[in-house]
């Protein structure tokens, strides 16, 4: 059975530190040009190439990223 990863980022709690951007091996995450309610450029998924490695969620200092594995 094949799987792919999918990330969900709580954009309102994200502080835009970009640690997750550097941790992603497939460059799936980038900082948005938009800002959240606190004025931060939040992280967002920009490609559908997530492998579900959870590196982004592990390094996130605020725990705002959830990673799921989805059956193909």
Backbone as JSON Lines, residues from 0, in Angstrom:
{"i":0,"aa":"X","n":[0.84,-1.16,0.0],"ca":[0.0,0.0,0.0],"c":[0.9,1.25,0.0]}
{"i":1,"aa":"X","n":[0.58,2.2,-0.86],"ca":[1.38,3.41,-0.98],"c":[0.78,4.56,-0.17]}
{"i":2,"aa":"X","n":[1.65,5.38,0.37],"ca":[1.23,6.53,1.17],"c":[1.92,7.79,0.67]}
{"i":3,"aa":"X","n":[1.3,8.91,0.96],"ca":[1.96,10.2,0.77],"c":[1.7,11.02,2.02]}
{"i":4,"aa":"X","n":[2.49,12.01,2.24],"ca":[2.32,12.85,3.41],"c":[1.44,14.05,3.13]}
{"i":5,"aa":"X","n":[0.87,14.57,4.19],"ca":[0.09,15.81,4.1],"c":[0.29,16.58,5.4]}
{"i":6,"aa":"X","n":[0.57,17.87,5.27],"ca":[0.78,18.68,6.47],"c":[-0.36,19.68,6.64]}
{"i":7,"aa":"X","n":[-0.65,19.94,7.91],"ca":[-1.63,20.97,8.27],"c":[-0.93,21.92,9.22]}
{"i":8,"aa":"X","n":[-0.95,23.2,8.87],"ca":[-0.27,24.22,9.67],"c":[-1.32,25.16,10.26]}
{"i":9,"aa":"X","n":[-1.26,25.36,11.57],"ca":[-2.15,26.32,12.22],"c":[-1.6,27.71,11.94]}
{"i":10,"aa":"X","n":[-2.11,28.34,10.9],"ca":[-1.57,29.61,10.41],"c":[-1.68,30.74,11.43]}
{"i":11,"aa":"X","n":[-2.69,30.71,12.26],"ca":[-2.85,31.77,13.25],"c":[-1.86,31.66,14.41]}
{"i":12,"aa":"X","n":[-1.36,30.47,14.68],"ca":[-0.38,30.29,15.76],"c":[1.06,30.33,15.26]}
{"i":13,"aa":"X","n":[1.26,30.24,13.95],"ca":[2.61,30.23,13.37],"c":[3.25,31.62,13.52]}
{"i":14,"aa":"X","n":[4.52,31.63,13.94],"ca":[5.25,32.89,14.13],"c":[6.22,33.18,12.99]}
{"i":15,"aa":"X","n":[6.23,32.33,11.97],"ca":[7.05,32.59,10.8],"c":[8.54,32.48,11.03]}
{"i":16,"aa":"X","n":[8.97,31.6,11.92],"ca":[10.4,31.47,12.23],"c":[11.17,30.79,11.08]}
{"i":17,"aa":"X","n":[10.47,30.06,10.23],"ca":[11.04,29.4,9.04],"c":[11.95,28.22,9.35]}
{"i":18,"aa":"X","n":[11.95,27.72,10.56],"ca":[12.76,26.54,10.88],"c":[12.26,25.34,10.07]}
{"i":19,"aa":"X","n":[10.96,25.24,9.91],"ca":[10.37,24.13,9.14],"c":[10.75,24.19,7.67]}
{"i":20,"aa":"X","n":[10.92,25.38,7.14],"ca":[11.29,25.54,5.73],"c":[12.63,24.86,5.46]}
{"i":21,"aa":"X","n":[13.59,25.08,6.32],"ca":[14.91,24.47,6.17],"c":[14.93,22.98,6.48]}
{"i":22,"aa":"X","n":[13.99,22.53,7.3],"ca":[13.96,21.12,7.7],"c":[13.31,20.21,6.65]}
{"i":23,"aa":"X","n":[12.52,20.78,5.76],"ca":[11.8,19.96,4.78],"c":[12.72,19.5,3.65]}
{"i":24,"aa":"X","n":[12.89,18.18,3.47],"ca":[13.79,17.69,2.44],"c":[13.27,17.9,1.02]}
{"i":25,"aa":"X","n":[11.97,18.11,0.85],"ca":[11.38,18.28,-0.49],"c":[10.96,19.71,-0.78]}
{"i":26,"aa":"X","n":[11.36,20.66,0.03],"ca":[11.02,22.07,-0.14],"c":[9.51,22.28,-0.35]}
{"i":27,"aa":"X","n":[8.72,21.61,0.49],"ca":[7.26,21.7,0.41],"c":[6.74,22.97,1.09]}
{"i":28,"aa":"X","n":[7.47,23.47,2.07],"ca":[6.99,24.59,2.9],"c":[7.75,25.87,2.56]}
{"i":29,"aa":"X","n":[6.99,26.96,2.48],"ca":[7.56,28.3,2.32],"c":[6.8,29.26,3.21]}
{"i":30,"aa":"X","n":[7.39,30.41,3.47],"ca":[6.67,31.44,4.21],"c":[5.74,32.19,3.25]}
{"i":31,"aa":"X","n":[4.53,32.42,3.69],"ca":[3.54,33.12,2.9],"c":[3.88,34.59,2.79]}
{"i":32,"aa":"X","n":[3.44,35.22,1.72],"ca":[3.57,36.66,1.59],"c":[2.49,37.36,2.41]}
{"i":33,"aa":"X","n":[1.44,36.61,2.76],"ca":[0.35,37.14,3.59],"c":[0.75,37.03,5.07]}
{"i":34,"aa":"X","n":[0.04,37.75,5.91],"ca":[0.29,37.68,7.34],"c":[-0.95,37.19,8.08]}
{"i":35,"aa":"X","n":[-0.7,36.6,9.25],"ca":[-1.81,36.13,10.08],"c":[-2.3,37.26,10.98]}
{"i":36,"aa":"X","n":[-3.19,36.96,11.89],"ca":[-3.76,37.97,12.77],"c":[-2.75,38.64,13.69]}
{"i":37,"aa":"X","n":[-1.61,37.98,13.91],"ca":[-0.57,38.55,14.77],"c":[0.47,39.33,13.97]}
{"i":38,"aa":"X","n":[0.32,39.35,12.65],"ca":[1.25,40.1,11.81],"c":[2.46,39.33,11.33]}
{"i":39,"aa":"X","n":[2.45,38.0,11.49],"ca":[3.57,37.17,11.06],"c":[3.31,36.58,9.68]}
{"i":40,"aa":"X","n":[4.37,36.48,8.87],"ca":[4.28,35.72,7.63],"c":[4.34,34.24,8.02]}
{"i":41,"aa":"X","n":[3.23,33.56,7.89],"ca":[3.12,32.17,8.35],"c":[3.63,31.18,7.31]}
{"i":42,"aa":"X","n":[3.95,29.98,7.76],"ca":[4.4,28.91,6.88],"c":[3.18,28.29,6.19]}
{"i":43,"aa":"X","n":[3.39,27.85,4.95],"ca":[2.32,27.18,4.22],"c":[2.93,26.17,3.25]}
{"i":44,"aa":"X","n":[2.15,25.13,2.96],"ca":[2.58,24.12,1.98],"c":[2.37,24.69,0.59]}
{"i":45,"aa":"X","n":[3.4,24.61,-0.24],"ca":[3.31,25.18,-1.59],"c":[3.41,24.11,-2.68]}
{"i":46,"aa":"X","n":[3.79,22.89,-2.3],"ca":[3.88,21.8,-3.26],"c":[3.2,20.56,-2.68]}
{"i":47,"aa":"X","n":[2.79,19.67,-3.54],"ca":[2.17,18.42,-3.11],"c":[3.2,17.29,-3.16]}
{"i":48,"aa":"X","n":[4.37,17.53,-2.56],"ca":[5.45,16.55,-2.61],"c":[5.83,16.05,-1.22]}
{"i":49,"aa":"X","n":[4.95,16.23,-0.24],"ca":[5.24,15.82,1.13],"c":[5.36,14.3,1.21]}
{"i":50,"aa":"X","n":[6.4,13.83,1.9],"ca":[6.61,12.39,2.07],"c":[6.23,11.91,3.46]}
{"i":51,"aa":"X","n":[5.77,12.84,4.3],"ca":[5.34,12.47,5.65],"c":[6.47,12.16,6.6]}
{"i":52,"aa":"X","n":[7.62,12.77,6.41],"ca":[8.8,12.46,7.23],"c":[8.71,13.06,8.64]}
{"i":53,"aa":"X","n":[7.84,14.03,8.84],"ca":[7.59,14.74,10.1],"c":[8.74,15.65,10.56]}
{"i":54,"aa":"X","n":[9.73,15.88,9.73],"ca":[10.83,16.76,10.11],"c":[10.34,18.15,10.47]}
{"i":55,"aa":"X","n":[9.39,18.66,9.71],"ca":[8.88,20.01,9.98],"c":[8.19,20.08,11.34]}
{"i":56,"aa":"X","n":[7.39,19.08,11.64],"ca":[6.66,19.07,12.92],"c":[7.61,18.9,14.1]}
{"i":57,"aa":"X","n":[8.66,18.14,13.92],"ca":[9.62,17.9,15.0],"c":[10.38,19.18,15.35]}
{"i":58,"aa":"X","n":[10.77,19.96,14.36],"ca":[11.58,21.15,14.62],"c":[10.75,22.39,14.95]}
{"i":59,"aa":"X","n":[9.45,22.35,14.74],"ca":[8.61,23.53,15.0],"c":[8.59,23.84,16.49]}
{"i":60,"aa":"X","n":[9.1,25.02,16.89],"ca":[9.17,25.35,18.31],"c":[7.8,25.59,18.96]}
{"i":61,"aa":"X","n":[6.79,25.88,18.17],"ca":[5.47,26.16,18.71],"c":[4.48,25.02,18.5]}
{"i":62,"aa":"X","n":[4.9,23.95,17.84],"ca":[4.04,22.78,17.65],"c":[2.79,23.06,16.84]}
{"i":63,"aa":"X","n":[2.93,23.87,15.79],"ca":[1.76,24.24,14.99],"c":[1.57,23.4,13.73]}
{"i":64,"aa":"X","n":[2.46,22.41,13.53],"ca":[2.4,21.59,12.32],"c":[1.99,20.17,12.68]}
{"i":65,"aa":"X","n":[0.99,19.66,11.98],"ca":[0.57,18.26,12.1],"c":[0.84,17.57,10.78]}
{"i":66,"aa":"X","n":[1.36,16.35,10.84],"ca":[1.68,15.59,9.63],"c":[0.82,14.35,9.61]}
{"i":67,"aa":"X","n":[0.23,14.08,8.47],"ca":[-0.62,12.91,8.28],"c":[-0.11,12.1,7.12]}
{"i":68,"aa":"X","n":[-0.34,10.81,7.18],"ca":[-0.04,9.93,6.03],"c":[-1.36,9.55,5.4]}
{"i":69,"aa":"X","n":[-1.46,9.73,4.09],"ca":[-2.68,9.51,3.34],"c":[-2.47,8.36,2.37]}
{"i":70,"aa":"X","n":[-3.41,7.42,2.33],"ca":[-3.31,6.31,1.37],"c":[-3.53,6.85,-0.03]}
{"i":71,"aa":"X","n":[-2.76,6.29,-0.96],"ca":[-2.93,6.68,-2.38],"c":[-3.89,5.73,-3.06]}
